[in-house]
């Protein structure tokens, strides 16, 4: 089967030349051949092997595919299996698998070209936790059947709360007793014990079973019930518990340090109870939930949660009980100016659990020693309050005592600061009297002193204190002509007159632009300006410019304040009711109807944007009820059109905001559906935010292509739904998922499950016995009925076909053909016509269109009378 085509050279082959030989192989059977060529080169013999191999395919496939750890979040996880063909011809493969764990094996059969690789995609639905270990058989051409093991583990999304010091699971935090208005923090670790990242948010369960909010658990049953009757049911407890951070993202197996702060506050009651020893105990639950798709049920939308962990929080709030001896009103003895009286006050901390730190504020005419201190539990401390008045009169001072403790400043729970959380007022009463003094008059020696009487003859000493600065007495020179010098009488300049007793001040630097003259002769005074102390011309200009800058700045602030006030007044009066015009002649006030006086419905309160603000289950339920009580939003708005919609739909939502958007159910189960039928389920969308959101659905599978609309702008506090349409032509289990996006950023998914079954009809009985209606008479027909039921969601056509043997059947059935509507039945009547040779048994075949045929046996029960 080998043929050699060559011309052997007759002469020697020169260097650089070659001889070509062609070997042809023509196989005649499917077998491998071996031969050899013999080449003679001078005295050497070379054997060249010749092989003739038939073409073949060499297919190889992986023996194991490991999906690893996956989260039970109803997603479809895909892996690819490689089939490699190392041969020279194409090879055929076929996948054999009859179980339901592996989904969407594509392709199940095909051809692998030579020297190439073909991929097989295998999907697994992570809806149920467990271990996956499935075997899939693959028939490979020329290699037989290969086994491929599919392995993986589906685990739940687990969040755990761990203690910082011990590292163990933490179920409860007991903050212990605290004063009302103070705060205490505890550190915890939130641990993501799963192989995937999780977005989480903290929600305060204020309506959970077993929770207590401000109840004195140490009291009697009657006291507790009476206390509960006095409480306000709508008390806001979101400020009692703060969590920082209250939302975030945890990577796989990552821990996040969280600070939980407890700040007890005394709840107001409908009836005030004046009881200083009232204790309020709190038992609350803090829930850390995973943000994402949640199963939504319109009847109980607020109670459907998954993937969460609860942490119980306990604590008690105590009032400050501080007693004073001799009381809250302290009366001091009368004293004179410059004297001092003291009163010893005893303070006692009546609390049995908490120490107390106090601080006296400064008050005029009174001093406290010590001003601050700490009182231990059930301890006393003496303070001395001194009354040292600085003026004459009667005093009634409110002495404020600040009680100091740790508290939260501007919702920053990371670092607590000492602050005054409670004040106690003492009333201090005191009277200051004046002393009577004898006044001694002395004769004035001649020069008028700083202080004198009207005549300047008698001076009272000891009634005042001289200042350290030298006095300067000045007078306008034009107002006196006493002893004026001859040459100075016509002096009309605006010079200042200096008195004789200002000699000590005459040498100091004075203003450079003013003149001084003597009081008697009007002679210009010698005015010495010390250059070491006086300002230069540049310094004077600089001071003037600096003063002008501050004057301009203050003037500018005043102008801005006036403009703001004018704008505020304008907005107040710029409304259609009142425009600030005073009533005048010809103007009449509008008539007000009852409808105008009706109170408008308040806008729903939105949760603050503060990151540490806590979401509460009661507030979430209230917002959800407002959204669900409205009618379904049916207006089709696929794209943001207005400016407000475009602005809202471009926002990046936080985890807390995403937690208030309900899209579900997360799993849409169509149940048993019929092939070639169309089934619709609703995907509910509830927007509990005060902004618009844009929902876009991405559908890739062919069975859900009829779903519409795939884009919708949902207004604030509105609910709507999108019909999910399912239709298939393939019998079997269907599981697939589709994605949706919120504002083109936040991605979620919904799992679609259906069990596609062929057309099927059911009979009420497989064996029908016919009896006479009114006794057996000659010529009487036997009648009976059988029901044909349709358990599917698609109308099914049917026809009856009698089974006849050698003799003609005596049974008839009506109707012989028809349709059965979905989930309904049709009654068919069977009649036996008696005769001399009529058979008493018969059969009918129920032929179902595109379905299986069912056999019905009929028997006529004939009774022969005696």
C-alpha positions in Angstrom: 0.0 0.0 0.0 3.1 2.2 -0.2 4.4 3.4 -3.5 7.8 5.0 -4.1 8.2 7.4 -7.0 11.9 8.3 -7.7 14.5 8.5 -10.4 17.8 7.2 -9.1 20.7 9.4 -10.4 23.2 7.7 -12.8 26.0 10.0 -11.9 27.4 11.3 -8.7 25.4 14.0 -7.1 27.4 17.2 -6.9 27.6 19.3 -3.7 24.6 21.6 -3.4 22.2 19.4 -5.5 19.4 17.2 -4.3 17.3 14.2 -5.3 13.6 14.2 -4.7 11.6 11.0 -3.9 7.8 10.8 -3.4 6.2 8.2 -1.1 2.4 7.6 -1.7 0.3 5.9 0.9 -3.1 4.4 -0.2 -4.8 2.6 2.7 -7.1 -0.2 1.8 -8.3 -1.2 5.3 -8.5 0.4 8.8 -5.2 -0.7 10.1 -1.8 0.8 10.9 1.0 -0.3 8.5 4.8 -0.2 8.8 7.5 -0.4 6.2 10.9 1.0 5.4 12.9 2.6 2.6 16.5 1.5 1.9 18.8 4.3 0.8 22.3 3.4 -0.6 24.8 6.2 -0.3 28.2 5.0 -1.8 29.1 2.3 0.7 26.6 3.3 3.4 23.1 1.8 3.8 20.3 4.0 5.5 16.9 2.5 6.5 14.1 5.0 6.6 10.9 3.8 8.5 7.6 4.4 6.8 4.4 4.4 8.9 0.8 4.5 7.6 -1.6 5.4 10.4 -5.3 5.7 10.1 -6.9 9.0 11.4 -8.4 9.0 14.9 -9.8 11.2 17.6 -8.4 11.5 21.1 -10.9 13.0 23.5 -10.0 13.9 27.1 -12.2 15.4 29.8 -11.6 16.6 33.4 -12.4 14.0 36.0 -13.4 16.5 38.7 -14.8 20.0 38.9 -14.9 21.7 42.3 -17.2 24.7 42.8 -15.8 25.4 46.2 -17.8 27.1 48.9 -20.9 29.0 47.8 -23.5 31.1 49.7 -27.1 29.9 49.8 -28.5 33.0 48.2 -30.5 31.5 45.3 -28.0 32.4 42.7 -26.9 30.4 39.7 -23.2 29.5 39.8 -21.6 28.4 36.6 -18.5 26.4 35.9 -17.0 25.2 32.6 -15.7 21.7 31.8 -13.1 21.3 29.1 -13.1 18.5 26.5 -9.8 18.4 24.6 -9.3 16.6 21.3 -5.7 15.7 20.7 -6.5 13.5 17.7 -6.5 14.2 14.0 -10.3 13.9 13.4 -13.3 15.3 15.0 -14.8 13.5 18.0 -18.4 13.2 19.3 -19.4 13.5 22.9 -22.7 13.2 24.8 -23.6 14.1 28.4 -25.7 11.6 30.4 -27.3 13.0 33.6 -30.7 12.3 35.1 -30.6 14.0 38.5 -31.9 17.5 39.4 -28.9 19.1 41.2 -27.0 20.1 38.1 -28.9 22.5 35.9 -28.6 23.9 32.5 -25.9 21.5 31.1 -25.1 23.1 27.8 -24.4 21.6 25.4 -25.4 18.0 26.2 -23.9 16.7 23.0 -21.6 18.0 20.2 -18.5 17.6 18.2 -15.0 18.5 19.1 -12.8 19.5 16.2 -9.2 18.1 16.0 -6.6 19.9 18.0 -9.2 22.1 19.8 -11.1 22.4 23.1 -14.8 22.4 23.7 -16.4 23.9 26.8 -19.5 22.5 28.7 -21.2 24.9 31.0 -22.8 23.4 34.2 -25.0 25.6 36.5 -25.8 24.9 40.1 -28.5 26.7 42.0 -27.5 27.7 45.5 -31.0 27.7 47.0 -30.5 25.0 49.6 -27.4 24.6 51.9 -25.7 21.2 51.7 -22.8 19.3 50.1 -22.9 18.7 46.4 -21.2 15.6 45.1 -22.8 14.5 41.8 -21.4 12.3 39.1 -22.0 13.1 35.4 -21.3 10.6 32.7 -19.9 11.7 29.4 -19.7 9.4 26.4 -16.5 10.1 24.4 -16.0 8.7 20.9 -13.3 6.0 20.9 -12.9 6.3 24.7 -16.1 5.0 26.0 -17.9 6.6 29.0 -16.0 8.9 31.3 -17.1 9.9 34.8 -17.0 13.5 35.9 -17.5 14.4 39.6 -19.1 17.8 40.4 -18.3 18.8 43.9 -19.1 21.9 46.0 -20.4 23.1 49.4 -23.4 25.4 49.8 -23.3 27.2 53.1 -25.6 29.9 54.7 -24.6 33.5 55.0 -23.6 33.6 58.6 -23.1 36.8 60.6 -21.8 36.5 64.1 -21.3 38.9 67.0 -18.0 38.3 68.8 -16.6 39.7 72.0 -13.5 41.9 71.6 -11.6 40.4 74.5 -12.7 36.8 74.5 -13.4 36.3 70.7 -16.4 34.1 71.5 -20.0 34.4 70.3 -21.8 37.2 72.1 -25.5 37.0 72.8 -26.1 39.8 75.2 -24.5 43.0 76.4 -25.4 44.3 79.9 -24.6 47.9 80.2 -25.6 47.9 83.9 -27.0 51.0 85.7 -26.5 54.4 84.3 -27.8 57.9 85.2 -30.4 59.4 82.8 -28.5 61.5 80.3 -25.2 59.7 80.5 -23.8 57.2 78.0 -21.8 54.0 78.0 -20.1 52.2 75.1 -19.1 48.6 74.4 -17.0 47.3 71.6 -18.0 44.2 69.6 -16.8 42.4 66.5 -19.2 41.7 63.6 -17.8 38.6 61.9 -18.7 37.4 58.4 -18.3 33.7 58.5 -18.9 33.0 54.9 -16.9 32.9 51.6 -18.6 36.0 50.1 -18.8 39.6 50.9 -21.9 40.9 52.6 -23.5 44.3 52.9 -25.0 44.8 56.4 -27.1 47.3 58.3 -28.1 47.6 61.9 -31.8 47.7 62.8 -33.1 48.3 66.3 -36.0 46.0 67.2 -38.3 48.2 69.2 -41.4 46.0 68.9 -39.8 42.6 69.5 -41.3 40.1 71.9 -39.6 40.2 75.2 -38.4 43.8 74.9 -38.8 46.2 77.7 -38.6 50.0 77.3 -38.5 51.9 80.6 -40.1 49.4 82.9 -39.1 49.0 86.5 -38.6 45.3 86.6 -37.8 45.3 90.3 -41.3 46.6 91.2 -44.4 44.6 92.0 -46.8 43.4 89.3 -49.4 46.0 90.0 -46.8 48.7 89.9 -45.4 47.5 86.6 -48.9 47.3 85.0 -49.7 50.8 86.3 -46.4 52.1 85.0 -47.1 50.6 81.6 -50.5 52.3 81.5 -48.8 55.7 82.0 -46.3 55.3 79.2 -46.7 56.7 75.8 -47.0 54.0 73.2 -45.3 56.0 70.5 -42.1 56.8 72.4 -39.0 57.1 70.2 -36.2 54.9 71.4 -33.9 55.4 68.5 -31.7 57.7 70.6 -31.3 55.2 73.3 -29.0 52.9 71.3 -26.4 54.2 68.9 -24.2 52.1 66.7 -21.1 53.2 64.9 -20.8 52.2 62.2 -24.4 51.3 61.6 -23.9 50.0 58.1 -21.0 48.7 56.0 -19.5 45.9 53.9 -17.7 42.8 55.3 -15.3 40.9 53.1 -15.2 37.1 53.3 -14.1 36.0 56.9 -13.6 39.6 57.9 -14.2 41.2 61.3 -15.4 44.8 61.8 -15.1 46.7 65.1 -18.4 48.2 66.1 -19.2 50.5 69.0 -22.6 50.2 70.7 -23.6 53.1 72.9 -26.4 53.0 75.5 -27.9 56.4 76.6 -30.9 56.0 78.9 -33.5 58.8 78.8 -36.4 59.2 81.0 -39.6 58.7 79.0 -42.4 61.2 79.4 -45.7 59.8 80.6 -49.2 60.9 80.0 -49.6 61.4 83.7 -46.6 62.9 85.4 -45.4 60.8 88.4 -43.3 62.7 90.8 -41.1 59.9 92.0 -37.4 60.6 92.2 -36.6 57.0 92.8 -38.3 55.8 89.6 -36.1 53.3 87.8 -36.4 52.4 84.1 -35.1 49.1 82.8 -34.5 48.4 79.1 -34.2 45.2 77.2 -33.8 45.8 73.5 -32.6 43.8 70.5 -30.1 45.0 67.9 -30.3 43.1 64.7 -27.6 43.0 62.1 -29.1 42.2 58.8 -27.7 41.5 55.3 -28.8 44.0 52.7 -30.1 42.4 49.5 -33.0 40.7 48.0 -35.6 39.7 50.7 -38.7 37.6 50.2 -41.5 40.1 50.1 -45.0 39.2 51.2 -47.6 42.0 50.9 -49.6 40.7 53.8 -46.6 40.6 56.2 -43.9 42.6 54.4 -42.2 43.7 57.6 -41.7 40.3 59.1 -39.7 38.6 56.3 -36.0 38.6 57.0 -33.1 36.3 56.5 -29.4 36.3 57.1 -29.3 38.1 60.3 -28.0 37.9 63.9 -29.6 39.4 67.0 -27.8 40.9 69.9 -29.7 41.6 73.2 -29.0 44.8 75.0 -29.7 45.3 78.7 -29.4 48.4 80.8 -31.1 50.5 83.5 -31.6 54.2 83.9 -31.5 55.8 87.3 -32.3 59.4 88.4 -29.9 61.6 90.3 -30.9 61.5 94.0 -28.9 64.2 95.9 -30.1 65.4 99.3 -28.9 68.6 101.0 -28.7 69.6 104.6 -30.1 72.1 105.7 -32.1 72.1 102.4 -32.3 73.6 99.0 -32.8 77.1 100.4 -29.9 78.4 102.4 -30.3 81.7 104.3 -27.1 83.5 105.4 -26.8 85.9 108.3 -26.7 89.7 107.6 -23.2 91.0 107.1 -21.5 94.3 106.4 -19.6 95.2 103.3 -16.1 93.6 103.3 -17.1 90.9 105.8 -17.9 87.2 105.2 -20.3 84.6 106.5 -20.2 80.8 106.0 -22.7 78.0 106.1 -21.8 74.3 106.1 -23.9 72.2 103.7 -24.0 68.5 103.7 -24.6 66.7 100.4 -25.6 63.0 100.4 -25.7 60.6 97.4 -28.8 58.4 97.9 -28.0 56.1 95.0 -27.3 52.5 95.8 -25.4 51.7 92.6 -23.8 54.8 91.1 -21.3 57.4 92.3 -21.9 61.0 91.6 -19.5 63.7 90.3 -20.6 67.4 91.0 -19.4 70.8 90.2 -20.6 74.2 91.6 -20.9 77.0 89.1 -19.5 80.4 90.1 -22.0 82.8 91.4 -21.6 86.5 92.4 -21.0 87.3 96.1 -20.8 83.5 97.0 -18.0 81.0 97.1 -18.1 77.3 97.5 -15.2 75.1 98.8 -14.6 72.6 97.4 -16.1 73.6 94.0 -16.1 70.1 92.6 -15.8 66.5 93.8 -17.1 63.0 93.8 -19.7 61.3 96.0 -19.4 57.6 96.4 -22.4 55.3 96.7 -24.5 56.2 99.9 -21.8 58.7 101.0 -21.9 62.3 102.3 -19.7 65.3 101.8 -19.5 68.7 103.5 -19.0 71.9 101.5 -18.6 75.4 102.8 -20.6 78.1 101.1 -19.3 81.6 101.9 -21.2 84.8 101.5 -18.8 87.8 100.8 -20.8 90.6 99.2 -19.2 93.2 97.1 -22.0 95.7 97.3 -24.8 96.7 99.5 -28.2 95.1 99.1 -30.4 92.0 99.3 -29.3 89.0 97.2 -31.2 85.9 96.0 -28.9 83.8 93.9 -29.6 80.5 92.1 -26.6 78.4 92.7 -26.4 75.8 89.9 -24.8 72.4 90.6 -23.7 70.5 87.5 -23.8 66.7 87.7 -20.9 65.5 85.5 -20.9 62.2 83.5 -19.8 60.7 80.2 -22.0 61.6 77.3 -22.3 61.6 73.5 -21.4 64.8 71.8 -22.9 65.4 68.3 -23.8 61.7 68.0 -20.1 60.7 68.0 -20.0 57.5 69.9 -16.4 56.7 69.2 -15.2 59.0 72.0 -17.4 59.9 74.9 -16.7 63.2 76.7 -17.4 64.4 80.2 -20.3 66.8 80.2 -23.0 68.2 82.5 -26.1 65.9 82.1 -28.1 67.2 85.0 -28.5 70.4 87.1 -29.6 71.1 90.6 -30.4 74.6 91.8 -29.9 75.9 95.4 -31.4 79.2 96.5 -28.9 81.3 98.4 -30.3 84.3 100.3 -28.1 87.0 101.8 -28.2 90.7 102.9 -25.3 93.1 102.9 -25.6 96.2 105.2 -23.5 99.4 105.3 -21.4 100.6 108.2 -21.9 104.1 109.7 -18.7 106.2 109.6 -17.9 109.7 111.0 -16.7 112.2 108.4 -13.8 114.6 109.4 -13.5 117.9 107.4 -10.2 119.6 106.9 -9.4 123.1 105.6 -8.2 123.4 102.0 -4.7 124.8 101.9 -5.3 126.7 98.7 -5.0 124.5 95.7 -8.1 122.7 94.6 -7.6 119.0 95.0 -9.1 116.3 92.8 -12.2 116.0 95.0 -13.7 119.0 96.7 -17.0 120.4 97.8 -18.8 123.2 96.1 -16.9 126.0 97.9 -13.5 124.2 97.9 -13.1 124.9 101.7 -13.7 121.5 103.3 -12.5 118.2 102.1 -13.7 114.7 103.2 -10.9 112.3 103.5 -11.0 108.6 103.5 -14.1 108.4 101.2 -12.2 107.6 98.0 -9.1 106.3 96.5 -6.8 108.2 94.2 -5.9 106.7 90.9 -2.3 105.9 89.9 -2.5 108.2 86.9 -1.9 111.9 87.2 -5.0 114.1 86.9 -5.3 116.4 83.9 -7.9 119.2 84.2 -8.7 120.9 80.9 -11.0 123.7 79.9 -11.8 125.6 76.7 -9.5 128.7 76.5 -12.3 130.8 75.0 -14.5 130.4 78.1 -12.3 132.3 80.6 -10.2 135.5 80.6 -8.9 135.5 84.1 -5.3 136.8 84.4 -4.9 136.5 80.7 -1.5 137.9 79.5 -1.7 141.0 77.5 -0.3 139.5 74.3 -2.5 136.4 74.6 -5.8 138.2 75.0 -6.6 138.1 71.3 -5.7 134.3 71.1 -8.7 132.7 69.4 -7.2 129.3 68.6 -9.0 126.3 70.1 -6.3 125.4 72.6 -6.9 123.4 75.7 -6.3 125.0 79.2 -4.2 123.0 81.6 -4.6 123.2 85.3 -1.6 123.6 87.6 -2.0 120.2 89.2 -1.2 118.4 85.9 2.5 119.1 86.0 3.3 115.4 86.4 1.4 114.6 83.2 2.7 117.4 81.1 5.9 115.5 80.2 4.1 112.4 78.9 3.5 112.1 75.1 0.4 113.9 74.0 -1.5 114.2 70.8 0.6 116.0 68.3 -2.2 118.2 66.9 -3.4 119.7 70.2 -2.1 122.8 72.0 -2.2 123.4 75.8 -2.2 126.9 77.5 -2.0 127.8 81.2 -5.2 128.6 83.1 -4.1 132.1 84.1 -1.9 133.8 81.6 -3.0 131.7 78.6 0.7 131.2 77.8 1.3 128.2 75.5 2.5 125.4 77.7 5.7 123.6 77.1 4.8 120.2 75.7 7.6 117.7 75.4 7.1 114.8 73.1 9.4 111.9 73.8 10.4 110.3 70.5 11.1 107.0 72.3 7.4 106.7 73.2 5.5 108.8 70.6 4.2 107.4 67.4 5.8 108.4 64.1 3.8 109.7 61.2 3.9 106.2 59.5 2.7 104.5 62.7 -0.1 107.0 63.1 -1.3 106.3 59.5 -1.0 102.6 60.0 -3.1 102.7 63.2 -5.7 104.8 61.4 -5.9 102.3 58.5 -6.1 99.4 60.9 -8.9 101.1 62.8 -10.7 101.8 59.5 -10.4 98.1 58.5 -12.2 96.9 61.7 -14.8 99.6 61.3 -15.5 98.5 57.7 -15.6 94.9 58.8 -18.2 95.5 61.5 -20.2 97.7 59.1 -20.1 94.9 56.6 -21.4 92.3 59.1 -24.2 94.7 60.1 -25.1 95.2 56.4 -25.3 91.4 55.9 -27.4 90.9 59.0 -29.8 93.6 57.8 -30.0 92.0 54.3 -30.7 88.5 55.8 -33.4 90.0 58.0 -35.0 91.7 55.0 -34.9 88.5 53.0 -36.5 86.6 55.9 -39.2 89.2 56.2 -39.8 89.0 52.5 -40.2 85.2 52.6 -42.6 85.5 55.5 -44.9 87.9 53.7 -44.3 86.6 50.2 -47.3 84.2 50.0 -50.7 84.2 48.4 -52.4 84.8 51.7 -50.5 87.8 53.2 -48.2 90.0 51.2 -47.6 92.5 54.0 -50.1 95.1 52.8 -52.0 96.8 55.6 -55.8 96.8 55.2 -57.0 100.1 53.7 -60.0 101.6 52.1 -61.6 99.2 49.6 -59.7 96.1 50.6 -61.7 93.3 52.1 -60.3 90.2 53.8 -61.0 86.9 52.0 -63.6 84.6 53.4 -62.3 81.4 55.0 -64.2 78.2 54.6 -64.1 75.1 56.7 -62.0 73.3 54.0 -59.3 75.9 54.4 -59.1 75.3 58.1 -58.7 71.5 57.6 -55.3 70.3 58.7 -53.1 69.1 55.9 -51.7 65.6 56.2 -48.1 65.9 57.4 -45.4 64.7 55.1 -43.8 61.4 56.0 -40.7 61.9 58.1 -37.6 60.6 56.5 -34.8 59.1 58.5 -31.9 61.5 59.2 -28.8 61.3 57.1 -26.6 60.9 60.1 -24.5 57.7 59.7 -25.0 56.8 63.3 -28.7 57.1 63.3 -30.4 53.8 64.0 -33.1 52.2 61.8 -35.9 50.8 63.9 -38.4 48.1 63.0 -41.4 50.2 64.1 -40.4 53.1 61.9 -39.7 50.8 58.9 -43.1 49.2 59.4 -44.8 52.6 59.5 -43.1 53.7 56.3 -44.0 50.4 54.6 -47.6 50.7 55.7 -47.8 54.2 54.1 -46.4 52.8 50.8 -48.5 49.7 50.7 -51.8 51.4 51.7 -51.6 53.5 48.5 -52.9 52.2 45.2 -50.6 50.3 42.9 -48.6 52.7 40.7 -49.6 51.7 37.1 -48.3 54.6 35.2 -45.6 53.4 32.8 -42.5 55.6 33.1 -39.5 53.7 31.7 -37.0 56.5 31.7 -36.3 59.5 34.1 -37.8 62.5 32.3 -38.1 65.5 34.7 -35.2 67.2 36.3 -36.1 65.9 39.7 -36.3 62.3 38.5 -32.9 62.6 36.7 -31.4 64.0 39.9 -32.9 61.3 42.1 -32.1 58.4 39.8 -28.5 59.4 39.7 -28.0 59.1 43.5 -25.8 56.5 45.0 -27.9 54.9 47.8 -26.5 53.9 51.1 -27.1 50.5 52.7 -29.8 51.9 54.9 -31.6 53.4 51.9 -31.4 50.1 50.0 -32.7 48.3 53.1 -35.9 50.3 52.7 -36.5 49.2 49.1 -38.4 45.9 48.8 -38.1 44.0 45.5 -39.4 40.5 45.6 -40.2 37.8 46.2 -36.6 36.7 45.9 -37.7 33.4 44.5 -40.6 33.3 42.1 -42.0 29.7 42.0 -44.4 29.0 39.1 -45.0 25.5 40.3 -46.2 22.9 37.9 -46.8 24.5 34.5 -47.6 23.1 31.2 -45.4 23.3 28.2 -46.4 25.8 25.4 -48.4 27.7 28.1 -47.9 31.3 29.3 -47.8 31.9 33.1 -47.5 35.2 34.8 -46.3 36.1 38.3 -45.8 39.5 39.8 -42.5 41.0 41.0 -43.4 43.6 43.6 -41.5 46.8 44.0 -42.1 49.0 47.0 -40.1 52.3 47.2 -40.2 53.5 50.9 -37.8 56.4 50.2 -38.6 60.0 49.6 -36.8 60.0 46.2 -37.4 58.4 42.9 -35.6 55.1 42.0 -35.0 53.6 38.6 -35.4 49.8 38.3 -33.9 48.0 35.3 -34.4 44.3 34.8 -31.9 42.2 32.7 -33.5 39.1 31.2 -31.3 36.7 29.2 -33.0 33.3 29.2 -35.5 32.6 26.4 -38.2 31.4 28.8 -38.6 34.9 30.3 -38.3 37.0 27.2 -42.0 38.1 27.2 -41.5 39.9 30.5 -42.3 43.6 30.3 -41.7 46.4 31.2 -38.0 45.9 31.9 -37.4 49.5 33.0 -39.5 51.5 35.4 -39.1 54.7 37.4 -40.9 54.3 40.8 -42.0 57.5 42.6 -41.4 58.1 46.3 -43.4 56.1 48.8 -45.1 54.1 46.0 -45.6 50.4 45.2 -45.8 48.8 41.8 -45.2 45.5 40.2 -43.7 44.0 37.0 -45.4 40.9 35.5 -42.8 38.1 35.0 -44.0 36.0 32.1 -42.8 32.3 31.8 -43.2 30.1 28.9 -41.2 27.0 27.8 -41.3 24.2 25.3 -39.0 21.9 27.2 -40.2 19.4 29.7 -38.3 19.3 33.0 -37.2 21.3 36.0 -36.4 25.0 35.2 -34.2 27.1 37.5 -32.7 30.4 36.4 -32.2 33.9 37.7 -32.3 37.4 36.3 -30.6 40.6 37.5 -32.0 44.0 38.3 -30.3 47.3 38.9 -31.3 50.2 41.1 -30.2 53.5 39.7 -27.8 51.7 37.4 -25.5 50.9 40.3 -26.9 48.5 42.9 -27.4 45.0 41.6 -29.8 42.4 42.9 -31.2 39.1 41.5 -34.4 37.0 41.6 -34.6 33.2 41.2 -37.2 31.8 38.9 -38.3 28.2 39.5 -40.8 26.1 37.5 -41.5 22.5 36.7 -42.5 22.1 33.1 -44.8 19.1 32.5 -46.4 17.8 29.3 -50.2 18.0 28.5 -52.0 15.7 30.9 -55.6 14.7 31.6 -56.9 12.7 34.5 -60.0 10.5 34.8 -62.1 10.3 37.9 -62.1 6.5 37.6 -60.3 4.0 35.4 -63.2 1.4 35.7 -66.8 2.5 35.3 -69.7 0.3 36.3 -73.0 1.0 34.7 -76.4 0.2 36.4 -80.0 0.7 35.2 -81.6 3.9 36.3 -85.2 2.7 37.1 -84.9 -1.0 37.4 -84.2 -3.4 34.6 -86.7 -3.3 31.8 -86.4 -4.5 28.3 -84.9 -1.9 26.1 -83.6 0.1 29.1 -80.2 1.8 28.6 -77.5 1.7 31.2 -75.9 5.1 31.9 -72.9 6.4 33.8 -70.6 9.4 33.9 -66.9 9.9 34.1 -65.1 13.2 34.7 -62.1 14.3 32.6 -59.9 16.7 34.8 -57.2 19.1 33.6 -54.7 19.7 36.5 -52.5 22.0 34.3 -52.6 25.7 33.3 -53.3 25.2 29.6 -56.4 24.0 27.8 -56.0 20.4 26.5 -57.8 18.8 23.6 -59.1 15.2 23.9 -61.0 12.5 21.9 -62.5 9.2 22.8 -61.7 6.1 20.7 -63.5 2.8 21.4 -61.5 -0.4 21.5 -63.4 -3.0 19.4 -62.6 -6.6 19.2 -64.3 -9.3 17.1 -67.7 -8.1 18.2 -69.0 -4.6 17.9 -69.0 -2.7 21.2 -72.4 -1.9 22.8 -71.0 1.2 24.7 -71.1 4.7 23.5 -69.6 7.9 25.0 -70.5 11.6 24.6 -68.9 14.0 23.9 -66.5 12.1 21.7 -64.0 15.0 21.6 -63.5 18.5 23.0 -61.3 20.7 25.2 -60.8 20.9 28.9 -60.0 24.4 30.3 -57.2 24.9 32.8 -57.9 23.6 36.3 -61.4 22.4 35.3 -63.2 19.2 34.3 -65.7 17.9 31.7 -68.2 15.2 32.4 -68.6 12.5 29.7 -71.7 10.1 29.7 -71.2 6.4 28.9 -74.3 4.5 27.6 -74.7 0.7 27.3 -77.3 -0.4 24.8 -78.5 -3.9 25.9 -79.2 -6.5 23.2 -79.3 -10.2 22.6 -75.6 -10.4 21.8 -74.4 -7.2 23.4 -71.1 -7.6 25.3 -71.2 -6.5 28.9 -67.7 -5.1 28.9 -66.0 -2.5 26.8 -63.0 -0.2 26.6 -62.3 3.4 25.5 -59.0 5.2 24.9 -58.8 8.8 26.0 -56.4 10.3 23.4 -54.8 13.4 24.8 -53.4 15.9 22.3 -49.6 16.0 22.8 -50.0 13.8 25.8 -50.4 10.2 27.0 -53.4 8.0 26.2 -55.5 6.7 29.1 -57.5 3.5 29.1 -61.1 3.4 30.5 -62.9 0.1 31.2 -66.7 0.0 31.2 -68.8 -2.8 32.8 -72.6 -3.2 32.6 -74.0 -4.6 35.8 -76.9 -6.8 34.6 -79.2 -8.3 37.2 -81.6 -11.1 36.1 -84.8 -11.0 38.2 -86.0 -14.3 39.7 
